[in-house]
Amino acid sequence: MNQKLEQEFAGALFQLGNRIGDGLPVEIAFSKVADVMNGTVSGKFFELVSINITKLGMSVEEAIFDKKRGALVYYPSSLMKVQ
């Protein structure tokens, strides 16, 4: 699963950047990318980030890197590390 995330992640980040560049707030952009990538590992990762932001009130940084609930806890990767 981790290898699949790493393979898809560049495309997901590109889509996220495009959404943000179009003026969408980051919180909504994560949700939109998750919808577009539905059924993929990256889509699930972005969905978890979106849930952390919208339902748990986390910042984007916390939603990704929080050591207890951040998305990287569930999708550990050598490309992305919890600080």
PDB file with SEQRES, HELIX, SHEET and CRYST1 records, atoms N, CA, C and O in Angstrom:
SEQRES   1 A   83  MET ASN GLN LYS LEU GLU GLN GLU PHE ALA GLY ALA LEU          
SEQRES   2 A   83  PHE GLN LEU GLY ASN ARG ILE GLY ASP GLY LEU PRO VAL          
SEQRES   3 A   83  GLU ILE ALA PHE SER LYS VAL ALA ASP VAL MET ASN GLY          
SEQRES   4 A   83  THR VAL SER GLY LYS PHE PHE GLU LEU VAL SER ILE ASN          
SEQRES   5 A   83  ILE THR LYS LEU GLY MET SER VAL GLU GLU ALA ILE PHE          
SEQRES   6 A   83  ASP LYS LYS ARG GLY ALA LEU VAL TYR TYR PRO SER SER          
SEQRES   7 A   83  LEU MET LYS VAL GLN                                          
HELIX    1 AA1 ASN A    2  GLY A   21  1                                  20    
HELIX    2 AA2 VAL A   26  VAL A   36  1                                  11    
HELIX    3 AA3 VAL A   41  LEU A   56  1                                  16    
HELIX    4 AA4 VAL A   60  PHE A   65  1                                   6    
HELIX    5 AA5 ALA A   71  TYR A   74  1                                   4    
CRYST1    1.000    1.000    1.000  90.00  90.00  90.00 P 1           1          
ATOM      1  N   MET A   1       0.822  -1.196   0.000  1.00  0.00           N  
ATOM      2  CA  MET A   1       0.000   0.000   0.000  1.00  0.00           C  
ATOM      3  C   MET A   1       0.864   1.257   0.000  1.00  0.00           C  
ATOM      4  O   MET A   1       0.560   2.221  -0.703  1.00  0.00           O  
ATOM      5  N   ASN A   2       1.932   1.250   0.780  1.00  0.00           N  
ATOM      6  CA  ASN A   2       2.805   2.433   0.844  1.00  0.00           C  
ATOM      7  C   ASN A   2       3.427   2.734  -0.506  1.00  0.00           C  
ATOM      8  O   ASN A   2       3.524   3.895  -0.904  1.00  0.00           O  
ATOM      9  N   GLN A   3       3.851   1.686  -1.218  1.00  0.00           N  
ATOM     10  CA  GLN A   3       4.458   1.880  -2.525  1.00  0.00           C  
ATOM     11  C   GLN A   3       3.431   2.457  -3.501  1.00  0.00           C  
ATOM     12  O   GLN A   3       3.765   3.323  -4.310  1.00  0.00           O  
ATOM     13  N   LYS A   4       2.207   1.992  -3.430  1.00  0.00           N  
ATOM     14  CA  LYS A   4       1.144   2.502  -4.294  1.00  0.00           C  
ATOM     15  C   LYS A   4       0.885   3.988  -4.019  1.00  0.00           C  
ATOM     16  O   LYS A   4       0.717   4.778  -4.947  1.00  0.00           O  
ATOM     17  N   LEU A   5       0.855   4.354  -2.740  1.00  0.00           N  
ATOM     18  CA  LEU A   5       0.675   5.760  -2.371  1.00  0.00           C  
ATOM     19  C   LEU A   5       1.793   6.601  -2.973  1.00  0.00           C  
ATOM     20  O   LEU A   5       1.535   7.658  -3.549  1.00  0.00           O  
ATOM     21  N   GLU A   6       3.009   6.145  -2.847  1.00  0.00           N  
ATOM     22  CA  GLU A   6       4.149   6.907  -3.356  1.00  0.00           C  
ATOM     23  C   GLU A   6       4.089   7.049  -4.876  1.00  0.00           C  
ATOM     24  O   GLU A   6       4.490   8.081  -5.414  1.00  0.00           O  
ATOM     25  N   GLN A   7       3.592   6.024  -5.575  1.00  0.00           N  
ATOM     26  CA  GLN A   7       3.480   6.094  -7.036  1.00  0.00           C  
ATOM     27  C   GLN A   7       2.413   7.097  -7.468  1.00  0.00           C  
ATOM     28  O   GLN A   7       2.597   7.812  -8.453  1.00  0.00           O  
ATOM     29  N   GLU A   8       1.310   7.153  -6.742  1.00  0.00           N  
ATOM     30  CA  GLU A   8       0.196   8.028  -7.104  1.00  0.00           C  
ATOM     31  C   GLU A   8       0.352   9.451  -6.581  1.00  0.00           C  
ATOM     32  O   GLU A   8      -0.294  10.371  -7.082  1.00  0.00           O  
ATOM     33  N   PHE A   9       1.192   9.633  -5.594  1.00  0.00           N  
ATOM     34  CA  PHE A   9       1.194  10.872  -4.828  1.00  0.00           C  
ATOM     35  C   PHE A   9       1.556  12.101  -5.656  1.00  0.00           C  
ATOM     36  O   PHE A   9       0.993  13.173  -5.434  1.00  0.00           O  
ATOM     37  N   ALA A  10       2.465  11.972  -6.587  1.00  0.00           N  
ATOM     38  CA  ALA A  10       2.851  13.127  -7.412  1.00  0.00           C  
ATOM     39  C   ALA A  10       1.648  13.657  -8.178  1.00  0.00           C  
ATOM     40  O   ALA A  10       1.449  14.870  -8.251  1.00  0.00           O  
ATOM     41  N   GLY A  11       0.848  12.772  -8.747  1.00  0.00           N  
ATOM     42  CA  GLY A  11      -0.351  13.185  -9.466  1.00  0.00           C  
ATOM     43  C   GLY A  11      -1.367  13.835  -8.552  1.00  0.00           C  
ATOM     44  O   GLY A  11      -2.013  14.817  -8.920  1.00  0.00           O  
ATOM     45  N   ALA A  12      -1.505  13.279  -7.352  1.00  0.00           N  
ATOM     46  CA  ALA A  12      -2.445  13.835  -6.379  1.00  0.00           C  
ATOM     47  C   ALA A  12      -2.013  15.244  -5.960  1.00  0.00           C  
ATOM     48  O   ALA A  12      -2.840  16.149  -5.859  1.00  0.00           O  
ATOM     49  N   LEU A  13      -0.721  15.417  -5.718  1.00  0.00           N  
ATOM     50  CA  LEU A  13      -0.216  16.748  -5.348  1.00  0.00           C  
ATOM     51  C   LEU A  13      -0.403  17.751  -6.477  1.00  0.00           C  
ATOM     52  O   LEU A  13      -0.711  18.918  -6.234  1.00  0.00           O  
ATOM     53  N   PHE A  14      -0.216  17.294  -7.709  1.00  0.00           N  
ATOM     54  CA  PHE A  14      -0.426  18.162  -8.867  1.00  0.00           C  
ATOM     55  C   PHE A  14      -1.877  18.643  -8.894  1.00  0.00           C  
ATOM     56  O   PHE A  14      -2.144  19.829  -9.088  1.00  0.00           O  
ATOM     57  N   GLN A  15      -2.817  17.701  -8.694  1.00  0.00           N  
ATOM     58  CA  GLN A  15      -4.238  18.066  -8.672  1.00  0.00           C  
ATOM     59  C   GLN A  15      -4.547  19.026  -7.522  1.00  0.00           C  
ATOM     60  O   GLN A  15      -5.294  19.990  -7.688  1.00  0.00           O  
ATOM     61  N   LEU A  16      -3.963  18.748  -6.359  1.00  0.00           N  
ATOM     62  CA  LEU A  16      -4.167  19.629  -5.209  1.00  0.00           C  
ATOM     63  C   LEU A  16      -3.673  21.039  -5.525  1.00  0.00           C  
ATOM     64  O   LEU A  16      -4.359  22.022  -5.242  1.00  0.00           O  
ATOM     65  N   GLY A  17      -2.490  21.133  -6.107  1.00  0.00           N  
ATOM     66  CA  GLY A  17      -1.934  22.435  -6.483  1.00  0.00           C  
ATOM     67  C   GLY A  17      -2.809  23.174  -7.472  1.00  0.00           C  
ATOM     68  O   GLY A  17      -2.978  24.389  -7.370  1.00  0.00           O  
ATOM     69  N   ASN A  18      -3.370  22.449  -8.433  1.00  0.00           N  
ATOM     70  CA  ASN A  18      -4.270  23.080  -9.406  1.00  0.00           C  
ATOM     71  C   ASN A  18      -5.515  23.634  -8.736  1.00  0.00           C  
ATOM     72  O   ASN A  18      -5.951  24.742  -9.051  1.00  0.00           O  
ATOM     73  N   ARG A  19      -6.084  22.878  -7.822  1.00  0.00           N  
ATOM     74  CA  ARG A  19      -7.292  23.326  -7.115  1.00  0.00           C  
ATOM     75  C   ARG A  19      -6.999  24.581  -6.278  1.00  0.00           C  
ATOM     76  O   ARG A  19      -7.772  25.539  -6.275  1.00  0.00           O  
ATOM     77  N   ILE A  20      -5.877  24.547  -5.580  1.00  0.00           N  
ATOM     78  CA  ILE A  20      -5.497  25.706  -4.761  1.00  0.00           C  
ATOM     79  C   ILE A  20      -5.211  26.904  -5.669  1.00  0.00           C  
ATOM     80  O   ILE A  20      -5.592  28.033  -5.362  1.00  0.00           O  
ATOM     81  N   GLY A  21      -4.534  26.642  -6.790  1.00  0.00           N  
ATOM     82  CA  GLY A  21      -4.248  27.693  -7.757  1.00  0.00           C  
ATOM     83  C   GLY A  21      -5.497  28.311  -8.354  1.00  0.00           C  
ATOM     84  O   GLY A  21      -5.489  29.476  -8.751  1.00  0.00           O  
ATOM     85  N   ASP A  22      -6.577  27.532  -8.420  1.00  0.00           N  
ATOM     86  CA  ASP A  22      -7.860  28.032  -8.914  1.00  0.00           C  
ATOM     87  C   ASP A  22      -8.603  28.845  -7.863  1.00  0.00           C  
ATOM     88  O   ASP A  22      -9.675  29.387  -8.134  1.00  0.00           O  
ATOM     89  N   GLY A  23      -8.028  28.932  -6.652  1.00  0.00           N  
ATOM     90  CA  GLY A  23      -8.625  29.756  -5.610  1.00  0.00           C  
ATOM     91  C   GLY A  23      -9.438  29.003  -4.572  1.00  0.00           C  
ATOM     92  O   GLY A  23     -10.036  29.625  -3.694  1.00  0.00           O  
ATOM     93  N   LEU A  24      -9.475  27.668  -4.653  1.00  0.00           N  
ATOM     94  CA  LEU A  24     -10.197  26.913  -3.620  1.00  0.00           C  
ATOM     95  C   LEU A  24      -9.413  26.934  -2.314  1.00  0.00           C  
ATOM     96  O   LEU A  24      -8.185  26.845  -2.325  1.00  0.00           O  
ATOM     97  N   PRO A  25     -10.110  27.049  -1.197  1.00  0.00           N  
ATOM     98  CA  PRO A  25      -9.412  26.927   0.092  1.00  0.00           C  
ATOM     99  C   PRO A  25      -8.789  25.529   0.205  1.00  0.00           C  
ATOM    100  O   PRO A  25      -9.326  24.558  -0.329  1.00  0.00           O  
ATOM    101  N   VAL A  26      -7.674  25.441   0.891  1.00  0.00           N  
ATOM    102  CA  VAL A  26      -6.952  24.175   1.016  1.00  0.00           C  
ATOM    103  C   VAL A  26      -7.851  23.079   1.570  1.00  0.00           C  
ATOM    104  O   VAL A  26      -7.789  21.931   1.131  1.00  0.00           O  
ATOM    105  N   GLU A  27      -8.683  23.441   2.534  1.00  0.00           N  
ATOM    106  CA  GLU A  27      -9.551  22.456   3.174  1.00  0.00           C  
ATOM    107  C   GLU A  27     -10.501  21.815   2.160  1.00  0.00           C  
ATOM    108  O   GLU A  27     -10.743  20.610   2.217  1.00  0.00           O  
ATOM    109  N   ILE A  28     -11.030  22.598   1.251  1.00  0.00           N  
ATOM    110  CA  ILE A  28     -11.940  22.094   0.229  1.00  0.00           C  
ATOM    111  C   ILE A  28     -11.164  21.376  -0.865  1.00  0.00           C  
ATOM    112  O   ILE A  28     -11.640  20.382  -1.415  1.00  0.00           O  
ATOM    113  N   ALA A  29      -9.985  21.868  -1.182  1.00  0.00           N  
ATOM    114  CA  ALA A  29      -9.168  21.254  -2.224  1.00  0.00           C  
ATOM    115  C   ALA A  29      -8.828  19.806  -1.886  1.00  0.00           C  
ATOM    116  O   ALA A  29      -8.853  18.948  -2.768  1.00  0.00           O  
ATOM    117  N   PHE A  30      -8.511  19.521  -0.626  1.00  0.00           N  
ATOM    118  CA  PHE A  30      -8.231  18.137  -0.233  1.00  0.00           C  
ATOM    119  C   PHE A  30      -9.442  17.247  -0.504  1.00  0.00           C  
ATOM    120  O   PHE A  30      -9.299  16.134  -1.008  1.00  0.00           O  
ATOM    121  N   SER A  31     -10.618  17.733  -0.173  1.00  0.00           N  
ATOM    122  CA  SER A  31     -11.843  16.966  -0.380  1.00  0.00           C  
ATOM    123  C   SER A  31     -12.087  16.720  -1.870  1.00  0.00           C  
ATOM    124  O   SER A  31     -12.456  15.614  -2.264  1.00  0.00           O  
ATOM    125  N   LYS A  32     -11.885  17.731  -2.687  1.00  0.00           N  
ATOM    126  CA  LYS A  32     -12.105  17.596  -4.136  1.00  0.00           C  
ATOM    127  C   LYS A  32     -11.145  16.576  -4.752  1.00  0.00           C  
ATOM    128  O   LYS A  32     -11.555  15.754  -5.572  1.00  0.00           O  
ATOM    129  N   VAL A  33      -9.881  16.627  -4.360  1.00  0.00           N  
ATOM    130  CA  VAL A  33      -8.904  15.663  -4.882  1.00  0.00           C  
ATOM    131  C   VAL A  33      -9.255  14.250  -4.407  1.00  0.00           C  
ATOM    132  O   VAL A  33      -9.124  13.289  -5.166  1.00  0.00           O  
ATOM    133  N   ALA A  34      -9.695  14.127  -3.168  1.00  0.00           N  
ATOM    134  CA  ALA A  34     -10.114  12.819  -2.652  1.00  0.00           C  
ATOM    135  C   ALA A  34     -11.255  12.259  -3.493  1.00  0.00           C  
ATOM    136  O   ALA A  34     -11.275  11.065  -3.793  1.00  0.00           O  
ATOM    137  N   ASP A  35     -12.203  13.110  -3.876  1.00  0.00           N  
ATOM    138  CA  ASP A  35     -13.331  12.669  -4.705  1.00  0.00           C  
ATOM    139  C   ASP A  35     -12.864  12.209  -6.081  1.00  0.00           C  
ATOM    140  O   ASP A  35     -13.296  11.168  -6.577  1.00  0.00           O  
ATOM    141  N   VAL A  36     -11.978  12.991  -6.694  1.00  0.00           N  
ATOM    142  CA  VAL A  36     -11.483  12.660  -8.036  1.00  0.00           C  
ATOM    143  C   VAL A  36     -10.680  11.353  -8.016  1.00  0.00           C  
ATOM    144  O   VAL A  36     -10.725  10.573  -8.967  1.00  0.00           O  
ATOM    145  N   MET A  37      -9.957  11.132  -6.937  1.00  0.00           N  
ATOM    146  CA  MET A  37      -9.095   9.946  -6.839  1.00  0.00           C  
ATOM    147  C   MET A  37      -9.755   8.834  -6.027  1.00  0.00           C  
ATOM    148  O   MET A  37      -9.072   7.969  -5.479  1.00  0.00           O  
ATOM    149  N   ASN A  38     -11.070   8.861  -5.955  1.00  0.00           N  
ATOM    150  CA  ASN A  38     -11.832   7.867  -5.212  1.00  0.00           C  
ATOM    151  C   ASN A  38     -11.420   6.446  -5.633  1.00  0.00           C  
ATOM    152  O   ASN A  38     -11.298   6.151  -6.822  1.00  0.00           O  
ATOM    153  N   GLY A  39     -11.212   5.592  -4.654  1.00  0.00           N  
ATOM    154  CA  GLY A  39     -10.838   4.209  -4.934  1.00  0.00           C  
ATOM    155  C   GLY A  39      -9.345   3.961  -5.014  1.00  0.00           C  
ATOM    156  O   GLY A  39      -8.907   2.823  -5.180  1.00  0.00           O  
ATOM    157  N   THR A  40      -8.560   5.028  -4.897  1.00  0.00           N  
ATOM    158  CA  THR A  40      -7.104   4.879  -4.910  1.00  0.00           C  
ATOM    159  C   THR A  40      -6.553   5.096  -3.510  1.00  0.00           C  
ATOM    160  O   THR A  40      -7.231   5.651  -2.645  1.00  0.00           O  
ATOM    161  N   VAL A  41      -5.336   4.659  -3.296  1.00  0.00           N  
ATOM    162  CA  VAL A  41      -4.695   4.870  -1.995  1.00  0.00           C  
ATOM    163  C   VAL A  41      -4.528   6.359  -1.724  1.00  0.00           C  
ATOM    164  O   VAL A  41      -4.760   6.820  -0.607  1.00  0.00           O  
ATOM    165  N   SER A  42      -4.128   7.105  -2.738  1.00  0.00           N  
ATOM    166  CA  SER A  42      -3.975   8.557  -2.569  1.00  0.00           C  
ATOM    167  C   SER A  42      -5.307   9.215  -2.262  1.00  0.00           C  
ATOM    168  O   SER A  42      -5.369  10.142  -1.454  1.00  0.00           O  
ATOM    169  N   GLY A  43      -6.365   8.752  -2.893  1.00  0.00           N  
ATOM    170  CA  GLY A  43      -7.691   9.285  -2.624  1.00  0.00           C  
ATOM    171  C   GLY A  43      -8.092   9.070  -1.175  1.00  0.00           C  
ATOM    172  O   GLY A  43      -8.668   9.958  -0.547  1.00  0.00           O  
ATOM    173  N   LYS A  44      -7.790   7.894  -0.646  1.00  0.00           N  
ATOM    174  CA  LYS A  44      -8.100   7.599   0.755  1.00  0.00           C  
ATOM    175  C   LYS A  44      -7.254   8.463   1.700  1.00  0.00           C  
ATOM    176  O   LYS A  44      -7.743   8.928   2.730  1.00  0.00           O  
ATOM    177  N   PHE A  45      -5.991   8.672   1.341  1.00  0.00           N  
ATOM    178  CA  PHE A  45      -5.116   9.532   2.133  1.00  0.00           C  
ATOM    179  C   PHE A  45      -5.672  10.955   2.188  1.00  0.00           C  
ATOM    180  O   PHE A  45      -5.780  11.544   3.263  1.00  0.00           O  
ATOM    181  N   PHE A  46      -6.021  11.497   1.029  1.00  0.00           N  
ATOM    182  CA  PHE A  46      -6.548  12.860   0.969  1.00  0.00           C  
ATOM    183  C   PHE A  46      -7.899  12.961   1.670  1.00  0.00           C  
ATOM    184  O   PHE A  46      -8.209  13.989   2.272  1.00  0.00           O  
ATOM    185  N   GLU A  47      -8.706  11.903   1.597  1.00  0.00           N  
ATOM    186  CA  GLU A  47      -9.980  11.888   2.310  1.00  0.00           C  
ATOM    187  C   GLU A  47      -9.758  11.944   3.818  1.00  0.00           C  
ATOM    188  O   GLU A  47     -10.472  12.652   4.528  1.00  0.00           O  
ATOM    189  N   LEU A  48      -8.777  11.207   4.304  1.00  0.00           N  
ATOM    190  CA  LEU A  48      -8.469  11.228   5.732  1.00  0.00           C  
ATOM    191  C   LEU A  48      -7.990  12.611   6.166  1.00  0.00           C  
ATOM    192  O   LEU A  48      -8.381  13.095   7.229  1.00  0.00           O  
ATOM    193  N   VAL A  49      -7.160  13.242   5.364  1.00  0.00           N  
ATOM    194  CA  VAL A  49      -6.723  14.608   5.665  1.00  0.00           C  
ATOM    195  C   VAL A  49      -7.941  15.525   5.738  1.00  0.00           C  
ATOM    196  O   VAL A  49      -8.062  16.328   6.664  1.00  0.00           O  
ATOM    197  N   SER A  50      -8.837  15.406   4.769  1.00  0.00           N  
ATOM    198  CA  SER A  50     -10.043  16.234   4.740  1.00  0.00           C  
ATOM    199  C   SER A  50     -10.913  16.000   5.973  1.00  0.00           C  
ATOM    200  O   SER A  50     -11.421  16.957   6.556  1.00  0.00           O  
ATOM    201  N   ILE A  51     -11.089  14.760   6.374  1.00  0.00           N  
ATOM    202  CA  ILE A  51     -11.880  14.435   7.564  1.00  0.00           C  
ATOM    203  C   ILE A  51     -11.242  15.020   8.817  1.00  0.00           C  
ATOM    204  O   ILE A  51     -11.934  15.567   9.676  1.00  0.00           O  
ATOM    205  N   ASN A  52      -9.922  14.903   8.918  1.00  0.00           N  
ATOM    206  CA  ASN A  52      -9.223  15.466  10.078  1.00  0.00           C  
ATOM    207  C   ASN A  52      -9.446  16.974  10.180  1.00  0.00           C  
ATOM    208  O   ASN A  52      -9.600  17.516  11.275  1.00  0.00           O  
ATOM    209  N   ILE A  53      -9.463  17.633   9.042  1.00  0.00           N  
ATOM    210  CA  ILE A  53      -9.656  19.086   9.021  1.00  0.00           C  
ATOM    211  C   ILE A  53     -11.108  19.441   9.355  1.00  0.00           C  
ATOM    212  O   ILE A  53     -11.364  20.273  10.226  1.00  0.00           O  
ATOM    213  N   THR A  54     -12.048  18.810   8.662  1.00  0.00           N  
ATOM    214  CA  THR A  54     -13.447  19.232   8.786  1.00  0.00           C  
ATOM    215  C   THR A  54     -14.128  18.713  10.047  1.00  0.00           C  
ATOM    216  O   THR A  54     -14.919  19.432  10.658  1.00  0.00           O  
ATOM    217  N   LYS A  55     -13.838  17.495  10.440  1.00  0.00           N  
ATOM    218  CA  LYS A  55     -14.551  16.922  11.588  1.00  0.00           C  
ATOM    219  C   LYS A  55     -13.794  17.044  12.904  1.00  0.00           C  
ATOM    220  O   LYS A  55     -14.405  17.099  13.971  1.00  0.00           O  
ATOM    221  N   LEU A  56     -12.471  17.086  12.833  1.00  0.00           N  
ATOM    222  CA  LEU A  56     -11.685  17.178  14.062  1.00  0.00           C  
ATOM    223  C   LEU A  56     -11.132  18.580  14.297  1.00  0.00           C  
ATOM    224  O   LEU A  56     -10.542  18.849  15.344  1.00  0.00           O  
ATOM    225  N   GLY A  57     -11.322  19.472  13.328  1.00  0.00           N  
ATOM    226  CA  GLY A  57     -10.882  20.855  13.484  1.00  0.00           C  
ATOM    227  C   GLY A  57      -9.377  21.035  13.457  1.00  0.00           C  
ATOM    228  O   GLY A  57      -8.860  22.015  13.994  1.00  0.00           O  
ATOM    229  N   MET A  58      -8.666  20.102  12.840  1.00  0.00           N  
ATOM    230  CA  MET A  58      -7.202  20.187  12.783  1.00  0.00           C  
ATOM    231  C   MET A  58      -6.771  21.184  11.705  1.00  0.00           C  
ATOM    232  O   MET A  58      -7.501  21.443  10.749  1.00  0.00           O  
ATOM    233  N   SER A  59      -5.586  21.726  11.879  1.00  0.00           N  
ATOM    234  CA  SER A  59      -4.967  22.510  10.813  1.00  0.00           C  
ATOM    235  C   SER A  59      -4.508  21.524   9.737  1.00  0.00           C  
ATOM    236  O   SER A  59      -4.501  20.316   9.970  1.00  0.00           O  
ATOM    237  N   VAL A  60      -4.131  22.021   8.582  1.00  0.00           N  
ATOM    238  CA  VAL A  60      -3.644  21.143   7.522  1.00  0.00           C  
ATOM    239  C   VAL A  60      -2.406  20.387   8.002  1.00  0.00           C  
ATOM    240  O   VAL A  60      -2.280  19.186   7.767  1.00  0.00           O  
ATOM    241  N   GLU A  61      -1.507  21.081   8.666  1.00  0.00           N  
ATOM    242  CA  GLU A  61      -0.295  20.432   9.170  1.00  0.00           C  
ATOM    243  C   GLU A  61      -0.640  19.316  10.157  1.00  0.00           C  
ATOM    244  O   GLU A  61      -0.095  18.216  10.067  1.00  0.00           O  
ATOM    245  N   GLU A  62      -1.538  19.597  11.092  1.00  0.00           N  
ATOM    246  CA  GLU A  62      -1.939  18.575  12.059  1.00  0.00           C  
ATOM    247  C   GLU A  62      -2.638  17.409  11.374  1.00  0.00           C  
ATOM    248  O   GLU A  62      -2.411  16.252  11.728  1.00  0.00           O  
ATOM    249  N   ALA A  63      -3.480  17.706  10.402  1.00  0.00           N  
ATOM    250  CA  ALA A  63      -4.235  16.671   9.702  1.00  0.00           C  
ATOM    251  C   ALA A  63      -3.319  15.673   9.001  1.00  0.00           C  
ATOM    252  O   ALA A  63      -3.680  14.511   8.816  1.00  0.00           O  
ATOM    253  N   ILE A  64      -2.152  16.127   8.619  1.00  0.00           N  
ATOM    254  CA  ILE A  64      -1.198  15.253   7.937  1.00  0.00           C  
ATOM    255  C   ILE A  64      -0.173  14.674   8.918  1.00  0.00           C  
ATOM    256  O   ILE A  64       0.097  13.473   8.889  1.00  0.00           O  
ATOM    257  N   PHE A  65       0.393  15.509   9.775  1.00  0.00           N  
ATOM    258  CA  PHE A  65       1.563  15.110  10.558  1.00  0.00           C  
ATOM    259  C   PHE A  65       1.321  14.801  12.034  1.00  0.00           C  
ATOM    260  O   PHE A  65       2.246  14.355  12.714  1.00  0.00           O  
ATOM    261  N   ASP A  66       0.107  15.021  12.557  1.00  0.00           N  
ATOM    262  CA  ASP A  66      -0.133  14.754  13.970  1.00  0.00           C  
ATOM    263  C   ASP A  66       0.265  13.310  14.302  1.00  0.00           C  
ATOM    264  O   ASP A  66      -0.091  12.374  13.586  1.00  0.00           O  
ATOM    265  N   LYS A  67       1.003  13.151  15.393  1.00  0.00           N  
ATOM    266  CA  LYS A  67       1.566  11.836  15.722  1.00  0.00           C  
ATOM    267  C   LYS A  67       0.529  10.819  16.174  1.00  0.00           C  
ATOM    268  O   LYS A  67       0.812   9.621  16.200  1.00  0.00           O  
ATOM    269  N   LYS A  68      -0.677  11.279  16.532  1.00  0.00           N  
ATOM    270  CA  LYS A  68      -1.722  10.342  16.961  1.00  0.00           C  
ATOM    271  C   LYS A  68      -2.804  10.148  15.902  1.00  0.00           C  
ATOM    272  O   LYS A  68      -3.278   9.029  15.706  1.00  0.00           O  
ATOM    273  N   ARG A  69      -3.203  11.224  15.215  1.00  0.00           N  
ATOM    274  CA  ARG A  69      -4.348  11.151  14.301  1.00  0.00           C  
ATOM    275  C   ARG A  69      -4.036  11.597  12.879  1.00  0.00           C  
ATOM    276  O   ARG A  69      -4.900  11.522  12.005  1.00  0.00           O  
ATOM    277  N   GLY A  70      -2.825  12.053  12.640  1.00  0.00           N  
ATOM    278  CA  GLY A  70      -2.474  12.525  11.302  1.00  0.00           C  
ATOM    279  C   GLY A  70      -2.523  11.405  10.270  1.00  0.00           C  
ATOM    280  O   GLY A  70      -2.345  10.232  10.598  1.00  0.00           O  
ATOM    281  N   ALA A  71      -2.763  11.781   9.037  1.00  0.00           N  
ATOM    282  CA  ALA A  71      -2.901  10.799   7.964  1.00  0.00           C  
ATOM    283  C   ALA A  71      -1.658   9.915   7.812  1.00  0.00           C  
ATOM    284  O   ALA A  71      -1.763   8.747   7.439  1.00  0.00           O  
ATOM    285  N   LEU A  72      -0.496  10.474   8.098  1.00  0.00           N  
ATOM    286  CA  LEU A  72       0.727   9.674   7.940  1.00  0.00           C  
ATOM    287  C   LEU A  72       0.840   8.541   8.955  1.00  0.00           C  
ATOM    288  O   LEU A  72       1.619   7.610   8.750  1.00  0.00           O  
ATOM    289  N   VAL A  73       0.085   8.603  10.033  1.00  0.00           N  
ATOM    290  CA  VAL A  73       0.067   7.501  10.994  1.00  0.00           C  
ATOM    291  C   VAL A  73      -0.486   6.251  10.309  1.00  0.00           C  
ATOM    292  O   VAL A  73      -0.016   5.140  10.556  1.00  0.00           O  
ATOM    293  N   TYR A  74      -1.487   6.440   9.445  1.00  0.00           N  
ATOM    294  CA  TYR A  74      -2.164   5.332   8.777  1.00  0.00           C  
ATOM    295  C   TYR A  74      -1.542   4.985   7.432  1.00  0.00           C  
ATOM    296  O   TYR A  74      -1.781   3.903   6.896  1.00  0.00           O  
ATOM    297  N   TYR A  75      -0.752   5.890   6.890  1.00  0.00           N  
ATOM    298  CA  TYR A  75      -0.092   5.685   5.607  1.00  0.00           C  
ATOM    299  C   TYR A  75       1.391   6.028   5.734  1.00  0.00           C  
ATOM    300  O   TYR A  75       1.858   6.989   5.124  1.00  0.00           O  
ATOM    301  N   PRO A  76       2.128   5.253   6.519  1.00  0.00           N  
ATOM    302  CA  PRO A  76       3.549   5.569   6.674  1.00  0.00           C  
ATOM    303  C   PRO A  76       4.282   5.439   5.337  1.00  0.00           C  
ATOM    304  O   PRO A  76       3.972   4.567   4.525  1.00  0.00           O  
ATOM    305  N   SER A  77       5.231   6.298   5.133  1.00  0.00           N  
ATOM    306  CA  SER A  77       5.934   6.345   3.851  1.00  0.00           C  
ATOM    307  C   SER A  77       7.354   6.850   4.059  1.00  0.00           C  
ATOM    308  O   SER A  77       7.612   7.693   4.918  1.00  0.00           O  
ATOM    309  N   SER A  78       8.256   6.323   3.265  1.00  0.00           N  
ATOM    310  CA  SER A  78       9.625   6.825   3.325  1.00  0.00           C  
ATOM    311  C   SER A  78       9.742   8.201   2.669  1.00  0.00           C  
ATOM    312  O   SER A  78      10.683   8.942   2.954  1.00  0.00           O  
ATOM    313  N   LEU A  79       8.797   8.549   1.794  1.00  0.00           N  
ATOM    314  CA  LEU A  79       8.795   9.871   1.160  1.00  0.00           C  
ATOM    315  C   LEU A  79       8.307  10.966   2.091  1.00  0.00           C  
ATOM    316  O   LEU A  79       8.758  12.110   2.027  1.00  0.00           O  
ATOM    317  N   MET A  80       7.371  10.590   2.960  1.00  0.00           N  
ATOM    318  CA  MET A  80       6.755  11.556   3.867  1.00  0.00           C  
ATOM    319  C   MET A  80       6.949  11.044   5.287  1.00  0.00           C  
ATOM    320  O   MET A  80       6.574   9.912   5.595  1.00  0.00           O  
ATOM    321  N   LYS A  81       7.518  11.849   6.135  1.00  0.00           N  
ATOM    322  CA  LYS A  81       7.790  11.417   7.490  1.00  0.00           C  
ATOM    323  C   LYS A  81       7.155  12.356   8.492  1.00  0.00           C  
ATOM    324  O   LYS A  81       7.104  13.569   8.291  1.00  0.00           O  
ATOM    325  N   VAL A  82       6.669  11.769   9.583  1.00  0.00           N  
ATOM    326  CA  VAL A  82       6.124  12.556  10.672  1.00  0.00           C  
ATOM    327  C   VAL A  82       7.292  13.258  11.346  1.00  0.00           C  
ATOM    328  O   VAL A  82       8.288  12.626  11.698  1.00  0.00           O  
ATOM    329  N   GLN A  83       7.166  14.555  11.522  1.00  0.00           N  
ATOM    330  CA  GLN A  83       8.252  15.353  12.113  1.00  0.00           C  
ATOM    331  C   GLN A  83       8.282  15.214  13.610  1.00  0.00           C  
ATOM    332  O   GLN A  83       9.129  15.816  14.269  1.00  0.00           O  
TER     333      GLN A  83                                                      
END                                                                             
